[in-house]
Amino acid sequence: MNNLVVLDFGSNSVRFSINQITGKNDFKEILRRKATTRLAEGMGLAKGEKRLTQGAIKRTMTAVADFKKIYQQYSDYQVVGIATAAVREAVNRQELLDQVTRLTGCRLQVLSADQETYFDFLAVTNSLSIKDCLIFDIGGGSCELAWVAAGNFQVGVSLPFGAVSLTEQFAAKDLTAANLFAMQRFLQEQFHNLPWLRQAVKLPLVLLGGCNRSVARIKRTEINLQPIDSFHGFKVTTSDFQRIYQQLLALSNQQRKEVPGMEALRSDIILAGMTPVVLLQQQLSSPRVIFSESGAREGFIYHQLQE
């Protein structure tokens, strides 16, 4: 097997990559695609059992069928897959898992919260030259935090909220002052319950997740850095990150779509995605953020190669 095809079922997007195995512990990504399917649609409003909607399942399977047409053009490949918060929390997840298996032959591995956090750590520490940081990965339905010291994993956690679920819970597509305050209070309570965060004071934040990627694209567009999608290791000061946040807060959803560098399909959830980052920056006096293109999917590959 020379080509490892990885399907990645996130709460906002489903992605796939084709990775050429180049060594015992190394690989080269040769193709990457994604589709915004909002798999976690409606889950942020659920008061009891969380379920994947039929619309979300259908959109997701349509994307996988499109991916299959692409990766079948390659020879000598193996398909593996991972799923994160939306699938992990859904009581009807087996319906999606069975459909994926029938279409691709792949049995998805539903990552536990601990696995997702650790795979983020593997991805960052294997692809960035950084030894001390706080990794923060905000997805659609969950966010992962990992404190790294001297290149070693110290402690981490996965919290059950993300950009999609926060947007639904606090009507953040068109965010009022009252809902912004309520969201901030909710997030502060969540972070207050993690006393180990004090160990990460003044450390840089390594940011993962689609909303954070949009911020990187906006900043790179501002300073005319091309290509705007090549941001792995790109650094932005805390003051610049918060300036962009303040700028977006003042705009309507339609106006945010038109901001140069903005990924239009994230304009409705980006405020909910950035607010937790801003609160952490303030709480930890973090000097800067570093953007990572590598996340749980890449960490999963590193883990597979190590085994």
C-alpha positions as CSV (number, residue, x, y, z in Angstrom):
1,M,0.0,0.0,0.0
2,N,1.5,3.3,-1.2
3,N,-1.5,5.6,-0.8
4,L,-3.4,6.0,2.4
5,V,-6.8,7.5,1.8
6,V,-8.2,9.1,5.0
7,L,-11.8,10.1,5.4
8,D,-12.4,12.6,8.2
9,F,-16.0,13.2,9.4
10,G,-16.1,16.5,11.4
11,S,-19.0,18.3,12.8
12,N,-18.9,21.1,10.1
13,S,-17.0,19.5,7.2
14,V,-16.2,16.1,5.8
15,R,-12.7,15.9,4.3
16,F,-10.5,13.4,2.7
17,S,-6.8,13.3,1.9
18,I,-4.6,11.0,-0.1
19,N,-1.2,10.5,1.6
20,Q,1.8,8.9,0.0
21,I,3.7,6.8,2.5
22,T,7.3,7.8,2.2
23,G,8.9,6.1,5.1
24,K,8.4,4.2,8.3
25,N,7.2,7.2,10.2
26,D,6.6,9.7,7.4
27,F,4.1,10.6,4.7
28,K,3.4,13.2,2.1
29,E,0.0,14.6,1.5
30,I,-0.6,14.7,-2.2
31,L,-4.3,15.6,-2.4
32,R,-6.9,17.2,0.0
33,R,-10.6,17.9,-0.5
34,K,-13.4,19.0,1.7
35,A,-17.2,19.6,1.7
36,T,-19.1,21.7,4.2
37,T,-22.0,19.3,5.2
38,R,-22.9,20.6,8.7
39,L,-23.1,17.1,10.2
40,A,-23.8,18.6,13.6
41,E,-26.8,20.6,12.3
42,G,-29.4,21.0,15.1
43,M,-27.3,19.2,17.7
44,G,-26.5,22.5,19.5
45,L,-30.2,23.0,20.2
46,A,-30.8,19.4,21.5
47,K,-31.9,19.3,25.1
48,G,-31.9,15.5,25.4
49,E,-30.6,12.8,23.0
50,K,-28.5,14.2,20.1
51,R,-29.2,12.9,16.6
52,L,-27.8,13.3,13.2
53,T,-30.5,14.7,10.9
54,Q,-31.4,12.9,7.7
55,G,-30.5,16.0,5.7
56,A,-27.0,16.1,7.3
57,I,-26.5,12.4,6.6
58,K,-27.6,12.8,3.0
59,R,-25.2,15.7,2.4
60,T,-22.4,13.9,4.0
61,M,-22.9,10.7,1.9
62,T,-23.1,12.7,-1.3
63,A,-19.7,14.3,-0.4
64,V,-18.2,10.8,0.3
65,A,-19.5,9.5,-3.1
66,D,-17.8,12.5,-4.8
67,F,-14.6,11.7,-2.9
68,K,-14.7,8.1,-3.9
69,K,-14.8,9.0,-7.6
70,I,-11.5,10.9,-7.1
71,Y,-9.5,8.4,-5.0
72,Q,-10.5,5.5,-7.2
73,Q,-8.4,7.0,-9.9
74,Y,-5.3,6.2,-7.8
75,S,-3.7,2.7,-7.6
76,D,-2.5,0.7,-4.6
77,Y,-4.6,2.5,-1.9
78,Q,-6.2,1.7,1.4
79,V,-9.2,3.7,2.8
80,V,-9.4,4.4,6.5
81,G,-11.6,6.9,8.3
82,I,-12.2,8.8,11.5
83,A,-15.2,10.6,13.0
84,T,-15.2,13.2,15.8
85,A,-17.7,14.9,18.0
86,A,-21.0,15.0,16.0
87,V,-20.8,11.2,15.3
88,R,-19.4,10.4,18.7
89,E,-22.4,12.1,20.5
90,A,-25.2,11.0,18.1
91,V,-27.5,8.2,19.3
92,N,-28.1,7.3,15.7
93,R,-24.5,7.3,14.6
94,Q,-24.6,3.6,13.5
95,E,-26.8,4.6,10.5
96,L,-24.1,6.8,9.1
97,L,-21.3,4.3,10.0
98,D,-23.1,1.6,8.1
99,Q,-23.7,3.8,5.0
100,V,-20.0,4.7,4.9
101,T,-19.0,1.1,5.1
102,R,-21.3,0.0,2.3
103,L,-20.1,2.8,0.1
104,T,-16.3,2.7,0.8
105,G,-15.6,-0.6,2.5
106,C,-14.1,1.4,5.3
107,R,-15.1,0.9,9.0
108,L,-14.9,4.4,10.5
109,Q,-13.1,4.7,13.8
110,V,-15.1,7.0,16.1
111,L,-12.5,8.8,18.1
112,S,-12.9,9.2,21.8
113,A,-12.4,12.7,23.2
114,D,-9.0,11.7,24.6
115,Q,-7.9,10.2,21.3
116,E,-8.9,13.4,19.4
117,T,-7.0,15.5,21.8
118,Y,-3.9,13.3,21.7
119,F,-3.9,13.1,17.9
120,D,-4.0,16.9,17.8
121,F,-0.8,16.8,19.9
122,L,0.9,14.3,17.6
123,A,0.0,16.4,14.6
124,V,1.4,19.7,16.0
125,T,4.5,18.3,17.5
126,N,5.4,16.3,14.5
127,S,4.9,19.2,12.0
128,L,5.8,22.4,13.9
129,S,9.1,23.3,15.7
130,I,7.5,24.2,19.0
131,K,8.1,22.8,22.4
132,D,5.9,24.8,24.8
133,C,2.4,25.9,23.9
134,L,-1.3,25.4,24.4
135,I,-3.0,23.6,21.5
136,F,-6.5,24.8,20.9
137,D,-8.6,23.0,18.2
138,I,-12.1,24.3,17.8
139,G,-14.3,22.2,15.5
140,G,-18.0,22.3,14.8
141,G,-19.2,20.3,17.8
142,S,-16.3,20.1,20.2
143,C,-13.0,21.8,21.1
144,E,-9.8,20.2,22.3
145,L,-7.1,21.8,24.5
146,A,-3.7,20.3,25.2
147,W,-0.9,21.7,27.2
148,V,2.5,20.9,25.8
149,A,5.8,21.4,27.8
150,A,9.3,20.6,26.6
151,G,7.6,18.8,23.6
152,N,5.7,16.4,25.8
153,F,2.0,16.0,26.3
154,Q,1.1,17.2,29.8
155,V,-2.7,17.2,30.0
156,G,-5.6,17.7,27.7
157,V,-9.4,17.8,27.5
158,S,-12.1,17.8,24.9
159,L,-15.0,20.1,25.7
160,P,-18.5,19.4,24.2
161,F,-19.1,22.6,22.3
162,G,-17.8,24.0,19.0
163,A,-18.4,26.7,16.5
164,V,-21.6,25.2,15.1
165,S,-23.2,24.2,18.4
166,L,-22.3,27.6,20.0
167,T,-23.8,29.4,17.0
168,E,-27.0,27.5,17.5
169,Q,-27.1,27.8,21.2
170,F,-26.4,31.6,21.3
171,A,-27.9,32.7,17.9
172,A,-24.4,33.8,17.0
173,K,-25.1,34.1,13.2
174,D,-26.5,37.5,14.1
175,L,-25.0,38.1,17.5
176,T,-26.6,40.5,19.9
177,A,-24.8,42.1,22.8
178,A,-26.9,40.0,25.2
179,N,-26.1,36.7,23.5
180,L,-22.4,37.6,23.2
181,F,-22.3,38.3,27.0
182,A,-24.2,35.0,27.6
183,M,-21.8,33.0,25.4
184,Q,-18.7,34.6,27.1
185,R,-20.1,33.8,30.5
186,F,-20.7,30.2,29.5
187,L,-17.2,29.8,28.1
188,Q,-15.6,31.4,31.1
189,E,-17.3,28.9,33.3
190,Q,-16.0,26.1,31.1
191,F,-12.4,27.3,31.3
192,H,-12.7,28.1,35.0
193,N,-13.2,24.3,35.6
194,L,-9.7,23.6,34.1
195,P,-7.3,24.7,36.8
196,W,-4.3,23.3,34.9
197,L,-4.8,26.1,32.3
198,R,-2.8,28.3,34.7
199,Q,0.3,26.4,33.7
200,A,-0.1,27.7,30.2
201,V,0.1,31.4,31.1
202,K,2.0,33.5,28.5
203,L,2.4,30.5,26.2
204,P,1.5,30.9,22.5
205,L,-1.7,29.3,21.3
206,V,-1.5,26.8,18.4
207,L,-4.8,27.1,16.7
208,L,-6.5,24.4,14.6
209,G,-10.0,24.2,13.1
210,G,-11.8,25.8,10.2
211,C,-12.7,29.1,11.8
212,N,-9.1,29.7,12.8
213,R,-8.0,28.9,9.3
214,S,-10.4,31.6,8.1
215,V,-8.7,34.1,10.4
216,A,-5.3,33.1,9.0
217,R,-6.6,33.6,5.4
218,I,-8.1,37.1,6.3
219,K,-4.8,38.2,7.8
220,R,-2.7,36.8,4.9
221,T,-5.0,38.6,2.4
222,E,-4.5,41.9,4.4
223,I,-0.8,41.7,4.0
224,N,-0.8,40.3,0.5
225,L,0.8,37.0,1.4
226,Q,0.3,34.3,-1.2
227,P,-1.0,31.7,-1.4
228,I,-3.5,32.5,1.4
229,D,-4.1,28.8,2.1
230,S,-0.4,28.1,2.9
231,F,-0.5,29.1,6.6
232,H,1.0,26.2,8.5
233,G,3.2,27.8,11.1
234,F,1.9,31.3,10.3
235,K,2.0,33.6,13.3
236,V,-0.3,36.5,14.3
237,T,-0.1,38.7,17.4
238,T,-2.9,38.5,19.9
239,S,-3.7,42.2,19.3
240,D,-4.0,41.5,15.5
241,F,-6.3,38.5,16.1
242,Q,-8.5,40.5,18.4
243,R,-8.6,43.4,15.9
244,I,-10.0,41.0,13.3
245,Y,-12.5,39.7,15.8
246,Q,-13.7,43.2,16.6
247,Q,-14.0,44.0,12.9
248,L,-16.1,40.9,12.3
249,L,-18.3,41.6,15.3
250,A,-19.3,44.9,13.8
251,L,-20.5,43.3,10.6
252,S,-23.7,41.5,9.5
253,N,-23.4,37.9,8.3
254,Q,-23.7,39.1,4.7
255,Q,-21.0,41.7,5.2
256,R,-18.7,39.1,6.8
257,K,-19.0,36.9,3.7
258,E,-17.5,39.8,1.7
259,V,-14.5,40.3,3.9
260,P,-11.4,39.5,1.7
261,G,-10.0,36.1,2.7
262,M,-13.2,35.0,4.4
263,E,-14.5,31.5,3.6
264,A,-18.1,32.4,2.9
265,L,-19.5,29.1,4.3
266,R,-18.0,29.9,7.7
267,S,-19.3,33.5,8.0
268,D,-22.2,32.5,10.1
269,I,-20.2,30.5,12.6
270,I,-16.9,32.4,12.8
271,L,-17.9,34.6,15.7
272,A,-18.7,31.6,17.8
273,G,-15.4,30.0,16.7
274,M,-13.3,33.0,17.6
275,T,-14.9,34.0,20.9
276,P,-13.3,31.1,22.9
277,V,-9.9,31.9,21.4
278,V,-10.2,35.6,22.5
279,L,-11.2,34.6,26.0
280,L,-8.3,32.2,26.3
281,Q,-5.9,34.9,25.1
282,Q,-7.2,37.3,27.7
283,Q,-7.1,34.7,30.5
284,L,-3.6,33.4,29.7
285,S,-2.0,36.7,28.5
286,S,-1.0,34.8,25.4
287,P,1.4,36.8,23.2
288,R,0.6,35.3,19.8
289,V,-1.2,32.5,17.9
290,I,0.4,30.0,15.6
291,F,-1.8,28.4,12.9
292,S,-1.6,24.7,12.2
293,E,-2.9,23.0,9.1
294,S,-2.3,19.6,10.8
295,G,-4.9,18.3,13.1
296,A,-6.5,15.0,14.3
297,R,-6.5,13.5,10.8
298,E,-2.7,13.9,10.5
299,G,-2.2,12.8,14.1
300,F,-4.2,9.7,13.3
301,I,-1.8,9.0,10.4
302,Y,1.3,9.5,12.6
303,H,-0.3,7.1,15.1
304,Q,-1.0,4.5,12.4
305,L,2.5,4.7,11.1
306,Q,4.0,4.3,14.6
307,E,1.9,1.2,15.1
